[in-house]
Amino acid sequence: MTRRLLLSYLALTLAVLAALELPLAYNFEDRLRSDLTNDLQRDAFAVASFSEETVEAVQDPTSPHAQAATPLADLPLLANTYASRTGARIVIVDTSGKPLADSNPTSENENFSSREEIKAALLGQVSQGVRHSDTLDTDLLYVAVPIASGKVYGAVRITFSMDQLQDRVRRYWLDLGLIAGVSLLAAAGIGVALARWVARPLEQVREAATALGAGDLAARSPEDAGPPEVRELASSFNRTADRLEDLVTAQDQFVADASHQLRTPLAALRLRLENVQERVSAQQGLLEELGANDPDLTRDLDAALGESDRLARLVEGLLLLARAERSDTAADREVLPLDSVLAERAELWVTLAAPRQVELVVRGDGLVVLAHRDRLSQVLDNLVANALDASPAGARIHVFARTEGAGGSAVRADRVEIHVTDQGPGMTEEQRAHAFDRFWRSERDGRQRANSLGGSGLGLSIVRKLARADGGDVALNEAPSGGLDAVLFLDRAPG
């Protein structure tokens, strides 16, 4: 944002400078040409007046002014002095066009009678303008005036190279460019200060909003920086964040409290159902002898016990999810060697897998990750429990780790993948897309397994929340064996 604001300030400054300096530069060129033309014309009349008697004496030696006339030799001196002082070329000619004085003669026999401006001056007219000189191969600004006293005795022509005029114009353009450059530098310095004054507080609001959106409910923006509008925006954002934090905290607390309070009555309900089931079983033989056996009663009791178990798992899942919601920081991560973590958890997994006739293959490949031990253990337990639920007898579950990208994914040497693959029925792409939704459950083979280790529909939601609390993530892919490949991504420990 600072760069965009600075560019807008510089663009505005450049537009103002262009609006001011371009007309000034073009006006300077027109004014310079006009002033130069007037100066040359004034000088030409002055030279014509000074040399009038001399030229008249040359043309008419019997003229009464012949005795008082300036010597003819003084005219070249006059021409050379004027040329050295002004940089212009001056030519004084008689009525035949023969030069009497030339500050820059090109040949001894040169005659100027063919020059249009000289023709006009010898006819008593003042001539001025710009023409191209084939001799000098440049454009010339010229002024030609007659030398006359009742009659025309000659002419004075002064020419000035347009290259010299353009040099002056270019120097003026350079001066204006220097002024513009200094102005832009000053505007850039002021613009940087203003842009930072406005953009930095806005950037802090953006950072706080990003952090809040990522789950950091404590994120706030400073309210004491920037213009009043930005301060008001930061204050409004902080009030919104405070309200959101209160609502989320109250919601999490309600879920945690409700889940905690429901555990006791659910345990009591199950105990009572088990007592009823024992009484029914004790009287089962007598009822069969009397022919009054009610098989529906037994089924209803079994179903009630199953529902109480599912409700207990659901409550436990809600409690775990509430705890996971509050575990939203990676600040408590530690360096964990996967070999030891997986070996420790494998002792529990083998105990659960043996009755199901499922083989477990576990390896950590010496990799080390950054994670919280309890969160990592809970995530792995959930993923392995799901794999056990999906695996038929005689199947094999692989739990292994590798650096990210080793299996064809995007290469990142600072990340580690932990895979849990099974040989179950797997999931469709649509099912995998919804698997992390809360309370979503996949009914494999059209029915839920009787010996399922999960079933609340919250397990994968908890897994993703815990993984992200450690700065990682989790994904479900299709396994090469046709089952499911659950992948946990974690940061690799440095060193």
C-alpha positions as CSV (number, residue, x, y, z in Angstrom):
1,M,0.0,0.0,0.0
2,T,2.9,2.4,0.8
3,R,4.2,2.0,-2.7
4,R,0.8,2.6,-4.3
5,L,0.3,5.7,-2.3
6,L,3.8,7.0,-3.1
7,L,3.2,6.3,-6.8
8,S,0.0,8.2,-6.7
9,Y,1.7,11.2,-5.0
10,L,4.5,11.2,-7.5
11,A,2.0,10.9,-10.4
12,L,0.0,13.8,-9.1
13,T,3.2,15.9,-8.6
14,L,4.4,14.9,-12.1
15,A,1.1,16.0,-13.6
16,V,1.3,19.4,-11.8
17,L,4.9,19.9,-12.9
18,A,4.0,19.0,-16.5
19,A,1.0,21.4,-16.5
20,L,3.2,24.2,-15.2
21,E,6.5,23.6,-17.0
22,L,5.5,22.5,-20.4
23,P,3.6,25.7,-21.3
24,L,6.4,27.7,-19.6
25,A,9.0,26.0,-21.8
26,Y,7.1,26.4,-25.0
27,N,6.3,30.0,-24.1
28,F,10.0,30.6,-23.4
29,E,10.9,29.4,-26.9
30,D,8.4,31.7,-28.6
31,R,9.4,34.6,-26.4
32,L,13.1,34.0,-26.9
33,R,12.6,34.0,-30.7
34,S,10.4,37.1,-30.6
35,D,12.9,39.0,-28.3
36,L,15.8,37.9,-30.4
37,T,14.1,39.1,-33.6
38,N,13.3,42.5,-32.1
39,D,16.9,42.9,-30.8
40,L,18.3,42.0,-34.2
41,Q,16.0,44.4,-35.9
42,R,16.9,47.2,-33.5
43,D,20.6,46.5,-33.9
44,A,20.2,46.4,-37.7
45,F,18.6,49.9,-37.7
46,A,21.3,51.2,-35.4
47,V,24.1,49.9,-37.7
48,A,22.2,51.2,-40.8
49,S,22.0,54.6,-39.2
50,F,25.7,54.6,-38.2
51,S,26.9,53.5,-41.6
52,E,24.4,55.6,-43.7
53,E,26.8,58.4,-44.5
54,T,29.7,56.1,-45.2
55,V,27.6,54.0,-47.6
56,E,26.2,57.1,-49.2
57,A,29.7,58.5,-49.7
58,V,30.7,55.2,-51.4
59,Q,27.7,55.4,-53.7
60,D,28.0,59.2,-54.3
61,P,31.4,60.7,-53.6
62,T,29.9,64.2,-54.4
63,S,27.4,63.9,-51.7
64,P,27.6,66.8,-49.1
65,H,28.0,64.1,-46.4
66,A,31.0,62.5,-48.1
67,Q,33.6,64.7,-46.2
68,A,32.1,64.0,-42.8
69,A,31.5,60.3,-43.4
70,T,33.1,57.6,-41.3
71,P,36.0,55.9,-43.2
72,L,34.9,52.8,-45.1
73,A,37.5,50.8,-43.2
74,D,35.6,51.3,-40.0
75,L,32.6,49.2,-41.2
76,P,34.4,45.8,-41.1
77,L,35.6,46.7,-37.6
78,L,32.1,47.5,-36.6
79,A,30.8,44.3,-38.1
80,N,33.4,42.1,-36.4
81,T,32.9,43.8,-33.0
82,Y,29.2,43.3,-33.2
83,A,29.6,39.7,-34.3
84,S,32.0,38.8,-31.5
85,R,29.7,40.4,-28.9
86,T,26.5,38.8,-30.0
87,G,27.4,35.7,-31.9
88,A,25.4,36.8,-34.9
89,R,26.6,37.5,-38.5
90,I,26.3,41.0,-39.9
91,V,26.6,42.0,-43.6
92,I,26.5,45.5,-45.0
93,V,26.0,45.7,-48.7
94,D,25.7,48.5,-51.3
95,T,22.9,48.7,-53.8
96,S,24.4,46.1,-56.1
97,G,24.6,43.6,-53.3
98,K,28.3,43.8,-52.9
99,P,29.4,43.4,-49.3
100,L,31.0,46.5,-47.8
101,A,31.5,44.6,-44.5
102,D,31.0,41.0,-43.5
103,S,31.7,39.6,-40.1
104,N,32.1,36.1,-41.6
105,P,33.0,36.2,-45.2
106,T,32.7,33.0,-47.1
107,S,34.4,34.2,-50.4
108,E,35.9,37.4,-51.7
109,N,33.6,37.6,-54.7
110,E,30.4,36.8,-52.9
111,N,27.3,38.9,-53.9
112,F,24.1,39.0,-51.8
113,S,21.8,40.5,-54.4
114,S,20.2,37.1,-54.9
115,R,19.1,36.8,-51.3
116,E,15.4,37.4,-50.9
117,E,15.8,39.4,-47.7
118,I,18.5,41.6,-49.3
119,K,16.3,42.2,-52.4
120,A,13.5,43.3,-50.1
121,A,15.8,45.6,-48.1
122,L,17.2,47.2,-51.2
123,L,13.6,47.9,-52.2
124,G,13.2,49.8,-49.0
125,Q,11.4,47.1,-47.0
126,V,12.2,45.6,-43.6
127,S,12.5,41.8,-43.9
128,Q,12.6,39.2,-41.1
129,G,12.0,35.5,-40.7
130,V,13.6,32.0,-40.7
131,R,15.1,30.3,-43.7
132,H,17.4,27.4,-44.5
133,S,21.0,28.2,-45.5
134,D,22.4,25.8,-48.0
135,T,25.8,27.2,-47.5
136,L,25.8,26.6,-43.7
137,D,23.3,23.7,-43.8
138,T,21.3,25.2,-41.0
139,D,18.3,27.3,-40.3
140,L,18.9,31.1,-39.9
141,L,16.9,33.7,-38.2
142,Y,17.4,36.9,-40.2
143,V,16.6,40.6,-40.2
144,A,17.4,42.9,-43.2
145,V,16.8,46.6,-43.2
146,P,17.6,49.3,-45.8
147,I,20.2,52.0,-45.5
148,A,18.3,54.9,-46.7
149,S,18.3,58.7,-46.6
150,G,15.7,59.8,-49.1
151,K,16.9,57.0,-51.3
152,V,18.3,53.5,-50.6
153,Y,22.1,53.3,-50.6
154,G,22.4,49.8,-49.3
155,A,21.2,47.3,-46.7
156,V,22.2,45.7,-43.4
157,R,21.4,42.0,-42.7
158,I,21.9,40.3,-39.4
159,T,21.5,36.5,-39.2
160,F,21.5,34.3,-36.1
161,S,21.9,30.5,-36.2
162,M,18.8,28.7,-35.0
163,D,21.2,26.1,-33.6
164,Q,22.3,28.7,-31.1
165,L,18.7,29.5,-30.3
166,Q,17.9,25.8,-29.8
167,D,20.9,25.5,-27.5
168,R,19.4,28.2,-25.3
169,V,16.1,26.4,-25.4
170,R,17.7,23.1,-24.5
171,R,19.5,24.6,-21.6
172,Y,16.2,26.1,-20.4
173,W,14.6,22.6,-20.7
174,L,17.5,21.1,-18.7
175,D,17.0,23.8,-16.0
176,L,13.3,22.9,-15.9
177,G,14.1,19.2,-15.8
178,L,16.4,19.8,-12.9
179,I,13.8,21.8,-11.1
180,A,11.3,18.9,-11.8
181,G,13.7,16.3,-10.5
182,V,14.4,18.2,-7.3
183,S,10.6,18.7,-6.9
184,L,10.0,15.0,-7.5
185,L,12.6,14.1,-4.9
186,A,11.1,16.4,-2.4
187,A,7.6,15.0,-3.2
188,A,8.9,11.5,-2.8
189,G,10.4,12.3,0.6
190,I,7.2,13.9,1.8
191,G,5.1,11.2,0.0
192,V,7.0,8.4,1.8
193,A,6.3,10.0,5.2
194,L,2.6,10.5,4.4
195,A,2.2,7.1,2.8
196,R,3.7,5.4,5.8
197,W,1.6,7.5,8.1
198,V,-1.5,6.2,6.4
199,A,-0.5,2.8,5.2
200,R,1.3,1.4,8.2
201,P,-1.8,1.6,10.5
202,L,-3.9,0.1,7.7
203,E,-1.4,-2.7,7.3
204,Q,-1.6,-3.4,11.0
205,V,-5.4,-3.6,10.7
206,R,-5.0,-6.0,7.8
207,E,-2.5,-8.1,9.8
208,A,-4.8,-8.2,12.8
209,A,-7.8,-9.2,10.6
210,T,-5.8,-11.9,9.0
211,A,-4.7,-13.2,12.4
212,L,-8.3,-13.1,13.6
213,G,-9.5,-15.0,10.5
214,A,-6.8,-17.6,11.2
215,G,-8.2,-18.2,14.7
216,D,-6.2,-15.8,16.8
217,L,-9.0,-14.3,18.8
218,A,-6.5,-12.1,20.8
219,A,-5.4,-10.2,17.6
220,R,-5.9,-6.4,17.9
221,S,-4.9,-3.4,15.9
222,P,-3.2,-0.3,17.5
223,E,-5.6,2.6,17.7
224,D,-3.1,5.5,18.2
225,A,-1.5,5.7,14.7
226,G,-2.5,7.2,11.4
227,P,-5.1,9.7,10.4
228,P,-8.4,10.0,12.4
229,E,-10.3,7.8,9.9
230,V,-7.8,5.0,10.2
231,R,-7.8,5.2,14.0
232,E,-11.6,5.0,13.9
233,L,-11.4,1.9,11.7
234,A,-8.9,0.3,14.0
235,S,-11.2,1.0,17.0
236,S,-14.2,-0.4,15.2
237,F,-12.2,-3.5,14.3
238,N,-11.1,-4.0,17.9
239,R,-14.6,-3.7,19.2
240,T,-15.8,-6.3,16.7
241,A,-12.9,-8.6,17.6
242,D,-13.7,-8.2,21.3
243,R,-17.4,-9.1,20.6
244,L,-16.4,-12.0,18.5
245,E,-13.9,-13.3,21.1
246,D,-16.6,-13.1,23.7
247,L,-19.1,-15.0,21.6
248,V,-16.6,-17.7,20.5
249,T,-15.4,-18.1,24.1
250,A,-18.9,-18.3,25.4
251,Q,-19.8,-20.9,22.8
252,D,-16.7,-23.0,23.5
253,Q,-17.3,-22.8,27.2
254,F,-20.9,-23.8,26.7
255,V,-19.9,-26.9,24.7
256,A,-17.2,-27.8,27.2
257,D,-19.5,-27.3,30.2
258,A,-22.5,-29.1,28.5
259,S,-20.3,-32.0,27.5
260,H,-18.7,-32.3,30.9
261,Q,-22.1,-32.1,32.7
262,L,-23.6,-34.8,30.4
263,R,-20.9,-37.3,31.1
264,T,-22.3,-38.1,34.6
265,P,-26.0,-38.7,33.7
266,L,-24.9,-40.7,30.6
267,A,-22.8,-42.9,32.8
268,A,-25.7,-43.3,35.2
269,L,-28.1,-44.1,32.3
270,R,-25.7,-46.8,31.0
271,L,-25.4,-48.3,34.5
272,R,-29.1,-48.5,34.8
273,L,-29.5,-50.1,31.4
274,E,-26.9,-52.6,32.2
275,N,-28.7,-53.5,35.5
276,V,-31.9,-53.9,33.6
277,Q,-30.1,-56.1,31.0
278,E,-28.8,-58.3,33.8
279,R,-32.2,-58.7,35.3
280,V,-33.7,-59.6,32.0
281,S,-30.9,-62.1,31.3
282,A,-31.5,-63.7,34.8
283,Q,-35.2,-64.2,34.1
284,Q,-34.6,-65.3,30.5
285,G,-34.7,-69.0,31.3
286,L,-37.9,-68.8,33.4
287,L,-39.6,-66.8,30.7
288,E,-38.6,-69.4,28.0
289,E,-40.1,-72.3,30.2
290,L,-43.3,-70.3,30.6
291,G,-43.4,-69.5,26.9
292,A,-43.4,-65.8,27.6
293,N,-40.0,-64.9,26.2
294,D,-40.0,-61.5,24.5
295,P,-37.0,-61.3,22.1
296,D,-37.9,-57.7,21.2
297,L,-37.2,-56.6,24.7
298,T,-33.6,-58.0,24.5
299,R,-33.1,-56.3,21.2
300,D,-34.4,-53.0,22.5
301,L,-32.1,-53.2,25.5
302,D,-29.1,-53.9,23.3
303,A,-30.1,-51.0,21.0
304,A,-30.5,-48.7,24.0
305,L,-27.0,-49.6,25.3
306,G,-25.6,-49.0,21.8
307,E,-27.2,-45.6,21.6
308,S,-26.0,-44.7,25.1
309,D,-22.4,-45.7,24.0
310,R,-22.7,-43.5,20.8
311,L,-24.1,-40.6,22.8
312,A,-21.2,-41.0,25.3
313,R,-18.7,-40.9,22.4
314,L,-20.5,-37.9,20.9
315,V,-20.2,-36.0,24.2
316,E,-16.6,-37.0,24.6
317,G,-15.9,-35.8,21.1
318,L,-17.6,-32.5,21.8
319,L,-15.4,-32.0,24.9
320,L,-12.3,-32.9,22.9
321,L,-13.3,-30.5,20.2
322,A,-13.9,-27.7,22.6
323,R,-10.4,-28.3,24.0
324,A,-8.9,-28.4,20.5
325,E,-10.6,-25.1,19.7
326,R,-8.8,-23.4,22.6
327,S,-5.5,-25.1,21.5
328,D,-4.8,-22.6,18.7
329,T,-1.2,-21.7,19.1
330,A,2.1,-23.4,18.0
331,A,4.1,-21.6,20.7
332,D,4.2,-24.7,22.9
333,R,5.6,-27.0,20.2
334,E,8.7,-29.0,20.9
335,V,11.2,-31.1,19.0
336,L,9.9,-34.6,18.7
337,P,11.7,-37.6,17.1
338,L,9.0,-39.6,15.2
339,D,10.7,-42.9,15.8
340,S,10.1,-42.7,19.6
341,V,6.6,-41.2,19.3
342,L,5.4,-43.8,16.8
343,A,7.0,-46.6,18.8
344,E,5.3,-45.4,21.9
345,R,1.8,-45.2,20.3
346,A,2.3,-48.5,18.4
347,E,2.1,-50.4,21.7
348,L,-1.5,-49.3,22.0
349,W,-2.3,-49.7,18.3
350,V,-1.1,-53.3,18.2
351,T,-3.3,-54.2,21.2
352,L,-6.3,-52.8,19.4
353,A,-5.3,-54.3,16.0
354,A,-4.6,-57.9,17.2
355,P,-8.3,-58.8,18.0
356,R,-9.2,-57.5,14.5
357,Q,-6.5,-59.6,12.8
358,V,-5.0,-56.5,11.3
359,E,-1.3,-56.1,10.9
360,L,0.4,-52.8,11.7
361,V,3.7,-51.6,10.0
362,V,5.2,-48.5,11.7
363,R,8.4,-46.6,10.8
364,G,9.6,-43.1,11.5
365,D,12.7,-43.0,9.2
366,G,14.6,-41.0,11.8
367,L,12.7,-37.8,11.0
368,V,12.2,-35.1,13.7
369,V,9.2,-32.7,13.8
370,L,8.0,-29.6,15.7
371,A,4.7,-30.5,17.5
372,H,3.1,-30.7,20.9
373,R,3.4,-34.3,22.1
374,D,-0.2,-34.7,23.4
375,R,-1.7,-33.1,20.3
376,L,0.4,-35.3,18.0
377,S,-0.5,-38.5,19.9
378,Q,-4.2,-37.6,19.8
379,V,-4.1,-37.0,16.0
380,L,-2.2,-40.2,15.3
381,D,-4.6,-42.2,17.6
382,N,-7.6,-40.8,15.7
383,L,-6.2,-41.6,12.3
384,V,-5.1,-45.1,13.3
385,A,-8.5,-45.8,14.9
386,N,-10.3,-44.7,11.7
387,A,-7.9,-47.0,9.7
388,L,-8.7,-49.9,12.0
389,D,-12.5,-49.3,11.6
390,A,-12.1,-49.5,7.8
391,S,-9.7,-52.5,7.6
392,P,-11.1,-56.0,7.2
393,A,-9.5,-59.0,8.8
394,G,-6.1,-59.9,7.4
395,A,-5.5,-56.3,6.2
396,R,-2.4,-54.3,6.8
397,I,-2.1,-50.7,8.0
398,H,1.1,-48.7,7.2
399,V,2.2,-45.8,9.4
400,F,5.3,-44.1,8.0
401,A,6.9,-40.7,7.7
402,R,8.9,-39.0,4.9
403,T,9.9,-35.5,3.8
404,E,7.2,-33.7,1.9
405,G,7.6,-34.1,-1.8
406,A,9.3,-37.5,-1.6
407,G,6.2,-39.1,-2.9
408,G,5.5,-36.7,-5.8
409,S,3.8,-33.9,-3.9
410,A,5.1,-30.3,-3.9
411,V,8.7,-30.4,-2.7
412,R,9.3,-28.7,0.7
413,A,12.3,-29.8,2.6
414,D,11.1,-28.0,5.7
415,R,7.9,-30.2,6.0
416,V,7.3,-33.8,7.0
417,E,4.4,-36.1,5.9
418,I,3.1,-38.8,8.3
419,H,1.0,-41.3,6.3
420,V,-1.6,-43.7,7.7
421,T,-2.8,-46.0,4.9
422,D,-5.3,-48.8,5.1
423,Q,-6.7,-51.4,2.8
424,G,-10.4,-50.7,3.4
425,P,-13.1,-49.6,1.0
426,G,-11.8,-46.1,0.9
427,M,-13.8,-43.0,0.1
428,T,-15.1,-41.2,-3.0
429,E,-13.7,-37.8,-3.8
430,E,-17.0,-36.2,-2.6
431,Q,-16.8,-38.2,0.7
432,R,-13.2,-37.0,1.2
433,A,-14.3,-33.4,0.6
434,H,-16.8,-33.7,3.5
435,A,-14.9,-35.9,5.8
436,F,-13.7,-33.0,8.0
437,D,-17.1,-31.5,8.4
438,R,-18.5,-31.8,12.0
439,F,-20.9,-34.7,12.6
440,W,-20.3,-36.1,9.2
441,R,-20.0,-39.9,9.1
442,S,-19.3,-42.3,6.3
443,E,-21.4,-45.5,6.5
444,R,-19.1,-48.0,4.9
445,D,-20.7,-50.9,3.2
446,G,-24.1,-49.4,4.0
447,R,-23.8,-50.0,7.8
448,Q,-21.6,-48.9,10.8
449,R,-19.2,-51.5,12.2
450,A,-20.3,-52.9,15.5
451,N,-16.8,-52.8,17.0
452,S,-16.1,-49.2,15.7
453,L,-13.6,-47.2,17.7
454,G,-15.2,-43.9,16.7
455,G,-18.6,-42.9,15.3
456,S,-19.3,-39.5,16.7
457,G,-18.6,-37.7,13.4
458,L,-16.1,-35.3,15.2
459,G,-12.9,-37.3,15.0
460,L,-11.5,-35.8,11.8
461,S,-12.7,-32.3,12.8
462,I,-10.7,-32.6,16.0
463,V,-7.7,-34.0,14.0
464,R,-7.6,-31.0,11.6
465,K,-8.0,-28.5,14.5
466,L,-5.1,-30.1,16.5
467,A,-2.9,-30.4,13.4
468,R,-3.4,-26.7,12.5
469,A,-2.7,-25.8,16.1
470,D,0.8,-27.3,15.6
471,G,1.2,-25.2,12.4
472,G,0.4,-28.2,10.1
473,D,-2.6,-29.7,8.3
474,V,-4.2,-33.0,7.4
475,A,-5.5,-34.4,4.1
476,L,-7.2,-37.5,2.9
477,N,-6.0,-39.1,-0.4
478,E,-6.7,-42.4,-2.2
479,A,-4.2,-45.0,-1.2
480,P,-2.3,-47.0,-3.8
481,S,-3.9,-50.2,-2.3
482,G,-7.4,-48.8,-2.9
483,G,-8.0,-47.8,0.7
484,L,-7.5,-44.4,2.3
485,D,-4.3,-42.5,2.8
486,A,-4.5,-40.0,5.7
487,V,-1.6,-37.6,5.6
488,L,-0.5,-35.4,8.5
489,F,1.7,-32.4,7.5
490,L,4.1,-31.0,10.2
491,D,7.1,-28.6,10.2
492,R,10.4,-30.4,10.2
493,A,12.6,-29.6,13.2
494,P,15.8,-27.7,12.2
495,G,19.2,-29.3,12.5
